[in-house]
Amino acid sequence: MKSHLDNLPEPRAIGFSANRRLLEVETISQDCSLAEEVFEKVTRAQIVDGKRVSSLRFDDYYRVIGLLQTLCGFLLLPNGFSNSSMRKWMPRILGVPVEQYSSERMTYDLRRL
């Protein structure tokens, strides 16, 4: 590509093409809201394998965030995680005594996911 003025349309076309692709990517990455169906599915109870599973209520914000934060901490472990291993971390994240967070509570929270 030469740098003379009569060659201006060529770099201009390249610039517009790159700008158009960048705007497409930015538009896609900014469209991160939940669709209404997904929002309803997450916030309502469901039947999974014949058993009722409670929903993730948004008034339990700190518990849901704590659960997701704990799961992220165990994400890369080669042997995975167990209810008891997660239960050691959840009370710390929630700021409650260990005695107040039972294994039943951990099971309930995990099933809600």
C-alpha positions in Angstrom: 0.0 0.0 0.0 1.5 3.3 -1.1 1.2 6.5 1.0 0.1 8.9 -1.8 -3.3 10.7 -1.6 -4.6 8.9 -4.6 -4.4 5.7 -2.5 -6.4 7.1 0.4 -9.6 5.0 -0.3 -7.7 1.8 0.4 -6.4 2.6 4.0 -9.8 4.2 4.7 -11.6 1.0 3.8 -9.3 -1.0 6.0 -9.9 1.4 8.9 -13.6 1.3 8.5 -13.6 -2.5 8.3 -11.5 -2.8 11.5 -13.7 -0.3 13.3 -16.9 -2.1 12.2 -15.5 -5.4 13.6 -14.5 -3.8 16.9 -17.9 -2.3 17.3 -19.6 -5.7 16.7 -17.4 -7.2 19.5 -18.1 -4.4 21.9 -21.8 -4.6 21.2 -21.8 -8.4 21.9 -19.8 -8.1 25.0 -22.0 -5.4 26.4 -25.2 -7.4 25.8 -24.8 -9.4 29.1 -28.3 -9.0 30.5 -30.3 -12.2 31.3 -33.1 -13.1 29.0 -36.5 -13.1 30.7 -36.8 -16.9 30.4 -33.4 -17.5 32.0 -34.2 -15.1 34.8 -37.5 -16.8 35.5 -35.9 -20.3 35.4 -33.3 -19.3 37.9 -35.7 -17.5 40.3 -38.4 -20.2 40.4 -38.4 -23.7 41.9 -37.9 -26.6 39.5 -38.4 -30.3 39.4 -35.1 -32.1 38.7 -35.0 -36.0 38.6 -38.4 -36.0 40.1 -37.4 -33.9 43.1 -38.3 -30.3 43.8 -35.3 -27.9 43.8 -35.7 -24.5 45.4 -34.8 -21.4 43.5 -32.0 -18.9 43.9 -33.9 -16.0 45.5 -32.3 -12.6 45.1 -33.2 -11.6 48.6 -30.5 -14.1 49.7 -27.9 -12.1 47.9 -25.0 -12.6 50.3 -25.6 -16.3 50.7 -25.7 -16.8 46.9 -22.6 -14.7 46.4 -20.9 -16.6 49.2 -21.8 -19.9 47.7 -20.5 -18.9 44.2 -17.3 -17.5 45.7 -16.7 -20.8 47.6 -17.4 -22.8 44.4 -14.9 -20.7 42.5 -12.3 -21.4 45.2 -12.7 -25.2 44.6 -13.0 -25.0 40.8 -9.5 -25.9 39.9 -8.9 -28.7 42.5 -8.1 -32.0 40.8 -10.2 -34.0 43.2 -13.2 -31.7 43.1 -14.9 -30.8 46.4 -17.3 -32.2 48.9 -20.1 -30.9 51.1 -17.8 -31.0 54.2 -14.9 -29.2 52.5 -17.1 -26.4 51.3 -18.8 -26.2 54.7 -15.5 -25.1 56.2 -15.3 -22.0 54.0 -19.0 -20.9 53.8 -19.2 -19.6 57.4 -16.1 -17.6 57.0 -17.4 -15.9 53.9 -20.8 -15.3 55.4 -19.3 -14.1 58.7 -21.3 -16.5 60.9 -20.1 -19.1 63.5 -19.3 -22.6 62.1 -22.0 -24.1 64.3 -24.7 -22.0 62.6 -23.9 -23.5 59.1 -24.9 -27.1 59.2 -24.3 -29.8 56.6 -28.0 -29.7 55.8 -27.8 -26.0 55.1 -24.8 -26.7 52.8 -26.8 -29.4 51.0 -29.8 -27.1 50.6 -27.6 -24.3 49.2 -25.9 -26.6 46.7 -29.2 -28.1 45.5 -30.5 -24.6 44.8 -27.8 -24.2 42.1 
